[in-house]
Amino acid sequence: MLLSDGEPEAAEGALTAAGGSGSGVISGYAGHLRGHILIGREDLDPAADLLEAAASTMNA
């Protein structure tokens, strides 16, 4: 909801918390969404690292 409402900063905080949940799929998906927030801010290197880690988490 926060992403669709145009509040990426608030969404990033919630996704960071969800990413620490320990569940592979939830953590991975939260990282995936956070990566796309970073892409929107043009933080491309951190976004690439986060998306790679998210994919690894989801495929584990």
N, C-alpha and C positions, 0 to 999 in steps of 0.2 A: 504494500500500500504506500509506503513512504517513497519508494522509487517512482511509482506511477503518479504520485502527487507532486513530484518535482523536488523532493527533499533528500538529495543523495547523502548529505552529511549525516542526517539522522538515520538514514538507512544503513550507512556504513557502520555506525556504532552498534546497531542491532545485529548486523551480519557478523561483526567481529565477535560479539558475545555468542552468537549461534555457532560460529566456527570453532569455538573452544569447547563445544559440547561433548566432543569425544566420539560421536557417532560418525562413521565414515561417510555416509551419504549426505547427512545434514551438514556436516563440516565441509565436505567437498563442494556442495551446492552453494553454501554461504560464501566460500572462497571464490567460486566461479562468479557469483554476482558482484562481490567486492572487486574482482578483477575488471569487470566491465565498468564499474564506477570509476576506477582508476584510468581506464581507457578514455572515458568521457572527459576526464581532467587532463588528458594527454600525459599522464605519468606512465609511459609505455614500458620501461624496463621493470619497475615494480609490478606492473600489471601482468607482464609475461611470467615473472617468477611466481606470482600468486596463482595464475591460471594453470601453470605447470604443476604446482603443488596440489592444487584442487583436483586436477585430473588424476594424479597419482593416488590421492586419498580415496577418490571414488572408485578407482580400479583395484584397490588393495583387497 
